[in-house]
Amino acid sequence: MARRPAPGRAAAARLAVSWPQSAEPLSTRQLNRAVHAAAEAAGIKKRVSPHTLRHSFATHLLEQDTDIRVIQVLLGHAKLDTTALYTRVANTTIRTVTSPLDRLAALTERSPRTGV
């Protein structure tokens, strides 16, 4: 099984900005500078990195109910387990999940009981 190259210069060199068409691939340093500049412009005080951006991207997709298998493909993961560990489920997503037991209780409350 072929191994993927480690993240770093090779991975960053493959990233190219889509505008303008003649743009050269970004270097690792250019990508880091762009992420830090964007964080500063947004008033983000926490430490940021391209990896932070990747986590945020995956988490926002998950919060928008994007199928985790789609996120798996977008992140380039071979195994779904990797994506499940990689994406941090937001509290808002967790809170919206309805327990199957709660659904069952709601159904039994609606249906009239006979013979009891």
N, C-alpha and C positions, 0 to 999 in steps of 0.2 A: 504494500500500500504506500503510495507516494505521500511524503510529508510536505506540509505547507511551509514556506519560508517563515522564519521568525519575524514578528513585527519590527519595524524600524525603517531604515532607509529604503530597503527594497519595497516594502509595503507602501510607504509614503510616496515613493517615486511613481507608483502606478496610479496614484490619485491625480486627476487633472481637473482643473476648474473648467466648467462647461462654457464659460464666456471669457474672452472671445474665442473663436474657433482655433486660433493659432496659439493658444496658451500652452506653455510648457508644463510638464508634470511638476507638482509641488515637491519640495524637499521636506524631510522630516522637520527641519528647523522652521521652514516657512509655515508648515501646518501648525506647529506649536505656537508660533507668533500670532497666527490668525485666530486660533482658539483663545489665546490669552487676551488679545485685543478685543474680541467679541465679548468675552466675560467682563472685561473692564468697562466697555461701553454699556453693558447691561447692568452694571453695578453689582456684579457677583463678587463677593468677597472671599468665598471659599476657593480652595486650590482646585484648579481645573487642568484637564489634559484632553487630548483627542480620545482617550479611553473613556473619560467622563462623558464626553459628547456621545460616544457610542452607547453607553449605558442609558443616557437620557433619551436618545432616539428610540431605543428598544422599549423603554418604559412608557414613553408617550404613545407609541403604537399599541402597546398592550392596553393602556387606559382607554384607547379609542376602539377597543374590541377587535383589533386586528388579530386574526388567527395566529397562534404561536408558530404554526408551521410556515406561515408567510414570513414571520420575523426570522425564523431559522434560516430561510433561504437568503433574506436580505443581509443577515450577518455572516453568511457563509459557513454555518456550522454543519458538520456532517451528521451529528447526533442531536436529537431533540432534547436529550438530557442536558447537553451543554447549554442550549438556549434557555432552558428552564432555570438553570443555575445562574446564568449570565444576567438575565432580566430580573430586575427587582420589582416585585409586584407592589404597586402603589396601594396605600391604605384605602383610597377611594374605590379601587377595584375590589379589594377584599370585602369592604363594607357592603357592596352591592350584590354580593353573592347570596342567594337565598338557599338556606339549608333544605335538603329534600324532606327532612322531618317537619320543617315549617310549612312546606307545601302540602304535605300529607295532613297536617293539623287543619290547614285552611279548607281542604277538601272535605274532611269529616265534619267540620262545623257547618258547611253549606248543605250537606245532604241530610235529609230528615232520618231520624232513627226510628225503626219500626220493630216491634216485637221485643223491646227491652224493658 
